[in-house]
């Protein structure tokens, strides 16, 4: 019997080099470059504040003019990132490296689920997972959902293990306990894996209904009781959760609309999964061309259905509110990927055997990995998005002192990226209501005309103008 390859040698297997190289190649323009989705910059700003002692875990603080008390999301993911800032400092690279690291931890846990299900060829499930545009985009944008995905995948992993061991209750407890951390990362959206025991029973019907009910009770109690204890015994935590439910949850359901249809989230999720489905169709086409006997390749359709239903339970509840964005369902994507991976697993198994002896594939894989690493380093000194905002901001920050508050008009006040970047990089807050020493305007907006009492500051910018109160 051959010994199993250690993980570091498996990493350099051609198939893994191919998939990881492809991943790095795709994310390279955004991996270490400057600029992120504004939500990610906001979370970095709050985490940086926590690292510097500005605000507390249960009472996070954003800028001097926005969210003095940040109750928009539970604080665990922010607290974890603050540890990264404490250890490694406030370099912009910390944001991106933390984001990618959190993403990779979630991907590794997904691979452990794949392994516990009895499948090999982990590279194939990575290929499916990294073919999903939302997954690739989120990996470098510092979303709270990436941290949430760690705990939801851990919950599912522990439940899968519980099906194979004698001490089932221990792993059922761990499955629920992980969802407590998920709730503290992103709120109620963390609870969708609670449906897994009933879904598993509905698909397989191997035991009496009392068994999944008992399992569900254990998982639910081990999710809810730690949270109840936390909010009962810790006054700050209790105050936070009341504010969070009132200002974020109830308000979002009743008053916030970002889409015109409740079906938006389902349609966008289906569209985002198209590349993963296309990989399966290409493998089927290859099988037809190669005349591979498909009747002998029977995937575990029931197991695929379990993960499809599980992922769906994380998408459908989003329809309750008209406040929807595709990244809200990021934590479901590992389970969609597993479902698709199970269906095409016989085809990927056959392809793996063919590629083992291919010298061309081996060198293409190594070249792809090298190219991905080189391009990530090449783009590390570039600006990946919001170029003019970032360039102008750095120029303006050479004049405006740190910890300043500068005035803006209404158009710039609602530019949330502007708030996020100025505070993350230079601790500068923006204010619409008062005449501050400095005034920031956009060149194609309300310009110098009518800016009584201000004079233009001579600074080299592309899109923005800086004014200072006349002495």
Secondary structure by P-SEA (a helix, b strand, c coil): ccccccaaaaaacaaaaaaaaaaaaaaccccccccccaaaaaaaaaaaaaaacccccccccccccccccccccccaaaaaaaaaaaaccccaaaaaaaaaaaaaaaaaaaaaaaaaaccccaaaaaaaaaacaaaaaacccccaaaaaaaaaaaaaaaaaaaacccaaaaaaaaaaaaaaaaaaccccccccccaaaaaaaaacccccaaaaaaaaaaaaaaacaaaaaaaaacaaaaaaaaaaaaccccccccccccccccaaaaaaaaaaaaaaaaaaaaaaaaaaaacccccccccaaaaaaaaaaaaaaacccccccccccccccccaaaaaaaaaaaaaaaaaaaaaaaacccaaaaaaaaaaaaaaaaaaaaaccccccaaaaaaaaaaaaacccccbbbbbccccccaaaaaaaaaacccbbbbccccccbbbbbcccccccccccccccccccccbbbbbccc
